[in-house]
Amino acid sequence: MVELSEVISPPASGDTVQAIRRSHVKLMSFASGGADDSSLRKFIARVRLAGKSVVDPGDRLSLERVLNHWTGVLATRGVASVEDFKSAKLIDYEGPSPDDQVQAPSAKAVLDKDRAYIRISALARQWKATKSVGYLLKSDALREAEQYASDADIKELVDASRRLRARNGKIYIYATTALAIIFGAIAAFAYFQWDRAEEESVEKGRLLATKDLLLQDNQNATYALQENQKQLSNLYAALQLKAAQSEQNRVAEDARNRALFSKSIDAIVTLLSDPSSGIESLPKEIREAVVQAGADKLRT
């Protein structure tokens, strides 16, 4: 089981940001179980001291957060003093300036580079033996292989990959141009179809308008003919009525004349048989006729 003293003290090999982070996590479990204030202050001092050798801004920010956390714990317990708050700050960096340091490649970087060379060299030999397009490189893999082009086999692989890239680029340009031509032809054909459809639509509209106009004229002519037929029917009915009335008047006049003639015959017979009866014995209509005829005679 890890002792509290091991957590708050730096490792024998030297303190690092990673070691402090691990101790920070372990100390949190001790703090929940009752780590004393003195132990917390010792850990805070350890974190402050680590600032002397840490130059990376991100790492220093991480250590400052650890300081703030444990200073806050002391304040929550009510035992934090003014000195505790003053000490919640990393010691300034005392190492060499980052600009003066010569960055030597790490062992891992050297190992990764060696592995990449071996992998690309083996790939180049396989391509040289088979000439298979599947071994040629693209994009990031080609850029990585270009770093080792001093090797003859790798250089041949890089050159072949570049030629394939150039050929594919030309094919892409040709394909793009062909597609542009095809799409242009499709667009032109679509526009022609649309223009033709538009003309047909206009012509159809004109024909429909002419049809409507002819139908309207036909309807007007039909209405006028119906009105004329109606007027002729009314006139024919009026003539028939007039003819019927004339016929009725003629029949009545004939009847009246026959009656008057009969009365005149009777009056003449009466006068001839009795001359003394005089004109007063004649019917009123005959007397009026005789008077009228006498008046006409006197005027003439």
PyMOL commands that set and color helices and strands:
alter all, ss='L'
color gray80, all
select helices_A, chain A and resi 4-8+17-33+37-50+57-77+82-86+107-130+133-135+139-146+152-273+275-277+279-281+284-299
alter helices_A, ss='H'
color red, helices_A
deselect
rebuild
show_as cartoon
